Amino acid sequence: MMKPLNFVGSSLDDLRNFPNEARRAAGFELRAVQNGLEPSDWKPMRVIGPGAKEIRIHVLGEWRVIYVVKLRDAVYVLHAFQKKTRKTSQHDIDVARQRYKQIGGNL
């Protein structure tokens, strides 16, 4: 069964602002997650909270989608952004962390 996608805060609008090719790649990866599979390129984001993961997209720059699968019922997209430096900015971590707390954190 495919899990629904729930976008938290401005994450849907942020994702829609990705260039077409990067947005398509993100959609493909999120569809895999909805179907219980792992994205093709990801890393755990423990700094945001248990279970948070970052999808890495390398199309027309570097793009990231931070999500968490909550209790098997849904995929929550916490944050979508362009990564401009090697290290994820504190601002992007803070945004994702705050949205993680919003959906009940500490899953």
Residue, then its C-alpha position, 0 to 999 in steps of 0.5 A: m500500500m502506498k503511503p500518502l505524502n504530507f508536506v509540512g510548512s512551505s515544503l511543497d511550495d519549496l519543492r515546486n520551485f526546484p528546476n523541472e528536472a530536479r523536481r521530477a527527480a525528487g518526485f521519483e524518489l518520494r514515490a519510491v519512499q511512499n512505496g516503502l523503498e529507499p531513495s537512490d541517494w540519501k543519508p540519515m539526518r539524526v541532527i533533525g531527529p530519529g528517522a529523519k532522512e535527506i534525499r540527495i538530488h544532483v541535477l542542475g546543482e545540489w537539491r535536498v528533500i528532508y523527510v520522515v516516515k511516521l509510524r507507517d501511516a505517511v511520509y512527511v516532507l519536512h523541508a526542500f531546498q537548494k544546497k549551496t555549500r558542502k555543509t547543510s546550513q544551520h538555517d535549513i537544519d533549524v527549519a527541518r527540526q522545527r517542522y519535525k517537532q510540529i508533527g510530533g517529533n521523537l517518533 
